[in-house]
Structure formats: structure tokens, C-alpha cells
Amino acid sequence: MLKVAVIGAGNGGQALAAYLAMRGIDVSLFNRSFRRIAPIIQSKRIRLEGEVTGVYKISFATTRIDEAIKGRKVIMVVVPAFAHREVAEKMAPFLEDGQIIILNPGRTGGAIEVRRVLDRLGISRKVIVAEAQTFIFASRMANPGVARIMRIKNAVPVAALPAERNDELKEVLEQMMPEFELAPNVVYTSFNNIGAVFHPAVLILNAARIETTAGHFQFYLEGISPSVAKVLEKVDSERCRVMEQFGVEPLTAKEWLNYAYDVIGSNLYEAIHNNAGYQGIYAPPSIMNRYILEDVPMSLVPISSFGKMFNLDTPIIDAVVYLANAMLGRDFWREGRTVKSLGLEGRSLKEILRYVEEGEL
């Protein structure tokens, strides 16, 4: 039986742990705080509602990461991308040869960041680091031990770093999640980062409404008006232009909605509003939310940084970052992933592509 550890017991982690258990996989669940998983530690059960219903038993839940990953073939990291570095540091001493770490999702540069942490710490274990392009579900946690899956995406691209390890990754993906599709490399997964398009700008443009209603409106269906959708199209266009510099054909946000949810529209606004999977997803109650705290520094900042490396302007993306800085009193340019922080500063495009494909810099 395939043994999988799920790291993180938030909205996605609990849903994923139960979904994998439903598929007959031996699942352990880790969360750093006891409160969120206390009922699961005791019962070893998670209830799923929504698109999948039932109560599913996992192997165990724990607040010790060494226990969670011991003897596990796959480690599914389901935490906000700003925690990837910390999780990698905590896991590093306990990793075993042959394990596969999959970031769900990596956002932009996630696998590169985790690999850089392991290299910096001198970890010699032969592990594969991989990343998903997005999270497999639209899901929310009702209570500890109860998760609701609003929609399961049709397919999610996943790639290993380096891409030459993709065949090893494929063998495990086929056993674990049929919705996972092998992508050519992490350029494809990192820069087809749709969260960068759909999250920060929508939240910022709805900030007053969020703060006056505590998020009591449907985030995608009410928060994205025709004018907001036009801003998202500009963010998407800038993202795609940066991705094209790697010689990889991007998936536009409108194309992605069709790929992931089977929805179409004459423009992005129509496609979003034709997606039944967004029905019932409410806005966060505060702007201090992962849609900014994760997607600005770990999505928009690295896309902008790579754009600058290619001498490409990303004015709308940069404007969203500057607004986020002003609204939250932070400096996401300093906090976020950049070409420099990912260890790629001064590297040629050819060198970066070789690293992505072969793991050599």
C-alpha cells in the first residue's frame, strides 16, 4: 500500500488527506498546532462533504513532523507557499532516500526554493522535489475533522525538479491521484500559476467590501465584475509574456478554466461566471489573508522579478504589489521570492533551463 504524509491540516490538507484515504492510501496527517487536529488525532477520521461525501479513516494525525514523514513514499505539502521554506527546514533532517515531496501547489518557484533549502542544509538524501500547478480542490474546512469539497478540478499538472526525474514521479502519481498530469518541467507549473491572476487583485479591488462585510459575499461570482476581470486579464497577459521567454507556451486564465473546470466564455469575466465550482466560495473575512500574504510574495513578486531579468515590464502586476505593500504595511518585494533569493541571479536563460531539466547550475 502506498504511504503518503499530508503536511498541513487547513482547508486543503484535511480534504486531501480524506480523499487519499478514500482511495485506499495509507495517510498520515501533520499540523504544527494541536488545536486544529485534536479531534483527528483522537478519531483518525475526517468527514467529507460536498462533491465527495463520507467519513474516511487515516492512519494517524500528529504534531511531530518526523513521525508524519517516517516511512512515507510521498510527502504532500499543503501549506501556504510562504511556509515552504520553513517546512523544508523542519523536514530536512528526517528525509529518507527515495521520498517524493510534492508542493500543493508550488506557486511560482516553490520547488526551486525547497531544493535550494535542502542543498543549503547539505541534505544528501536522494529525494525528488516536485510541485503542482494549482491545488486539486476548491475546498473549505467547516470544522476540525470536517472538510467540504466544492469542486474537484479535472486535471492538475505536476512536474519534478529536475524534469529528468519525471518518469519516477509518474509512477507514483498514477497510483495516487488520477487527476494529476505530468507537466514538462517546473517552468510550466510555476508560471501557469493561476492563483497569481485570480487572488491578489480581486482581494485588493474588493478591500472595502471585505472590511465592511467581513467577506460576506461570493468572492469570484460577486467580487469579479466586468471591470475587475479586465484587470485580471492584464495581470494574466503579463504573466504569459514572462513565461513565453522560457520557450514554453502559457495557458491563459480563460484556457485554464476550460482545462480545469470545463467552462467557456467569450472573455474571462464570462468564463469565471460560468464556473459552477465557484458557487458558494465566500470572500475571506479580512485582507490579512493568504490571497495577499501568499500570492503576492510567492506569485506576483517572482513573476515580476523574472520579467525584470528578461527586460520585460509588468506594470499591472507591480501595481498590485505596491498596493498590497501600502495596505498591509509590508515590503513584499523584500519578503518575496526573487531571481536572487532562488539562487538564479546572474544565470543565463540557458543555465536556468538546464537546471530545470537536469538539476545542474
N, C-alpha and C positions, 0 to 999 in steps of 0.2 A: 504494500500500500504506500502510495506517495505521501510523504510527510511534509507539511507546509507550516511555517510560522507566519502569522499576521502581526505586524508591528504597528500598533496604533489602534485604539478602540473607540474612535469617533464615529461620525456618520457613516463613513465608508468602511472602516475597519471591521465594525461589528457586522455590517451587511455582507462583506466579503467573506468573513470567517464562517458565517452561517451558510452562505451559498456554496462554499467549497465543501463544507461538511455534508450538505445535501447531496453533493456529487460523489460522496463516498471517500473523501480525502481525510486523512488524519490531520487535524488542525490544532495548533496551539495559538493562543492569543496573548499578546503583551500590551500592557499600558503602563506608563510610568506612575500614574496616580491610582491609588487603590479605590477611591470612591466610584469612579466610572465603571469599574469591572467587578466590584464586590459581589453583586448578585450572580455574575457569570462564574466567578471563582467557586462559589458555593454550588450552583446548579449545573454548571458546564453546559448550559443550554441558552440558545438565542432564538427569539421568536422573530420570524419574518412576516411582514405584511405588505400589501400592495401587489405588485406583479408576481411575486412568489410568496406563498403563504405556508406556514407550518412552523414547527418547533424543531430545531436541529441541535444535536449534541456535538460539542467539540471535545477534544482530548483533555485540555485544561487551559485555564487562564492564569496569568501570573504578572507580578510587577518586577520580576527579575528577567532581564534580557538574556542572560546566559542560559537560564532554564528554557526560555522560549525557543531559542535557536538551536539548542543542542540536538544533534542527530537529524536536523531538518534539511531536506534536499533543497527546498525553495524558501526564501525569506521574502515575503511580500510586505514591502514598506508602504504603509498607508498613513502618512503624516503630511502636514503642510510642507511644502518644499523648503521653507526657511529652517526646518528642523532636520533636513537631510544630513547636514554636516555633523550635528550633534549625535544623531542616531548612528552614523557610520563610526564615529569615535567610540561610542559605547559598545557597539558590536565587535569592533575590530579585534580585541584580544581573544574573543571566543569563536571566531570564524573557523570553519573546517574545510579542508580540501574538498573540492567538488561541489560546494554550495553555490547556489544561484540567488543573487539579490536582485529583485525587481522593484523599481520605484513606480508607484501607482498614484499619480503619474510623476514623471521627472521634471515637468515644466520645461524650462529651457536651460540645458547644460547640467541637468541633475546627475546623470551617470558620470559625466566628466568630473563633477565636483566630488562625488563619492569615491571614484577611483583615485583622485588626487589625494584625498584624506588617507586612504589605505596605503598609498605609496609613501606619503609623508611619514606615516607611522611605522614604515618598514614591514608591513604585513606581507609575508611571503606565501601565505596560503593561496592555493590555486582556486580562486573564486571567480565567477562570472558576475559582472555588474551590468544590469540591463535596465531599460526604462520603457514605460508605456506612454503613449502619446496623450492619453486622457484617462480618466477613471472610468471603469466599466459601467458603473451605475449612475443614475440620478437618484440619490438616496438621502434619507434623513433618519436620525436616531430619535425615536419617540421617547424612550426611557432607557436607562441601562438594561441591556438584555432584550430590547425591542427595537428593531430597525425596519424602516419602510423603504422598499424599492419602488420608486415611481416608474422607472423605465430601465431596461437593460439595453445597452447600445448593441447594434447589430454586430459591430466588429471594432476592435481596438488594435492599432499597430503597436508592435513591441520590437525592440532591437537591442542587441548586445553591444557592449563596448569592450573590445573591438568587434567589428562585424564578422571577422573570421570565426568567431565563436557562435555564430547564429545557428549553425546546424545542431550544436549541443543544446542550445536554448529551445529549438524547435521540438526536440524530442520530449521535453518536459511540458511545454505549452500544450501539446496535443493531448497529454494525459490530464491536464489540469483545467484548462479553460478553452473550449472550442471557439469562443468569441475572439480570442487573441490571434492576431495575424502577424506573421513575421514581416518586419519592415527592413528595407535595405541596410540602414545604419541609423545611428542616433541623430544625425542631421535631420533625417525625416521625422523622427519622433519629437525632437526638441523644437524645431522651427514650425512644425504643424501644430503648434500649441494654441488651441482654440480658446483656452481659458484666458489667454492674453487679450483676446478680442472681446469675449463675452462678459468678463467680470469687472475689471477696474473702471473702465469708462462708464459703464452702466451705473455702478455704485456711486461714482462721483457726481454724475449728472442727476442722480436721484437723491443726493445727500440731504437736502432739506426735507424731502418727503420721508426719508428713513428716520430722521431725527425727530420729526413731529408726529409720526405714527408708530414709532418703534418697529418699522418694517412691515406694517400690516397692509401689504399689497403684494400681488404676484410679481415676482422680480422680473421675469422675462416677458410675460404677456402684458403687464401694465407698465413696467419700468422701461420697456423699449418701445418708444413711439417712432414714427417715421423719421423725425429729426435725429433722435438718438441713434437709430440704425444707420443713418448716414455717417455719423462719427465712427461707428464701429466698422463701416466699410473702409474708411480712411485708415484706421488702425490696421485692418486686415491687409490692405494694399501695401502698406509699409512693411509689414511682416513678410509678405510674399516676396517683395523685392529683395529683402535681405537674404531670404532663403535661396532665391534664384542664383545668388553669387556662388553658392556651393555646387552649382550644376545639377540641382535637384528640383524637379517640378513640384511646386507647392500645391496643396489642396486649399482652395479658398474656403472661407467660412460657410458660404452657401453650398458649396460642393460637399463639405463635411457634414452638414445637416442631412443631406441626402444619403451619404455613405453610412452615417451612424444611426439615423432615425427614419430613413425612407420618406423624407419630406422634401417638397419642392416649392418654389415660389419664383416670381419674376424678379424679385430683389431680395435682399437679406431680411428686410422687415417682414415681408410676406412669408418667407421660409420659416422664420422664427415663430410667427404666429400660427403657422400650420402644424407646429410640432405639439402633439398631444402630450408628449413626455414632459413638457414644461408646465403642464396644468397642475396647480396645487403647490408649486415651489414658491414659497414666500421669500421676500427680501430679508436680509439679516436685520436684527434689531438695532445695530449700531454700525457706524462706518469703521469702527475698530474691528475689522473682520478680515478673514483670510483673503477675500476678494481684492483687498488692497495689500494687507500685510504679507501675503504670499505672492500674488500675481504681479504686483508692481516690482519688487526687488528681484524676483526669481523668474519673471517672464519678460516684462517690458524693458527693464534695465539691461539684461543681456542682449536682447534683440537690438536695442539702440546701440549698445557697445560694439557688437559685431558690425552694425551698419556704419559706425564711425571708422572701423578698421577698413571697410570697403569704400570709404569716402561717400557713403550714402546718407542723405538727410532723412530723419524720421521725425518731422515736426509735430505731428499729432500725438504720436507715442510719447515724445519728450514732454509735450504739454500736459498729458495725463500724469506723468511722473512728477512734474513740478507742482501741479495742483495737489497731488497726494502728499507731497512734502509739506506744502503750506497748511493743508487741512489737519494733518496729524502731527505737525511739528517734528518731522523726522527728515533724515537725509538718505533717501533710498538709493541715490547714486553711490553713496559710500557703503551702504549696507548690502547692496545687491550684488549679484553675480556679474562679473565683467570679464572681458578677454584677459585682463591681468590676473584677476583672482582665480580664474580657471587654468592659469599657467600657460596661456596661449599667446601672451603679448610678444610681439616681435616675430612670431611664426608666420611663414608664408601660407597661403591657401593650400598649396601642395602638401606642406608639412602637416597641416591640420587634418586634411583628408586622409593622409597616411596614418595618422594617429587614430582616427575614427575607424579606419578599415583594419589596421594591423596592430594598433596599440603602441606604436613607437613614435617618440618625439626626438 
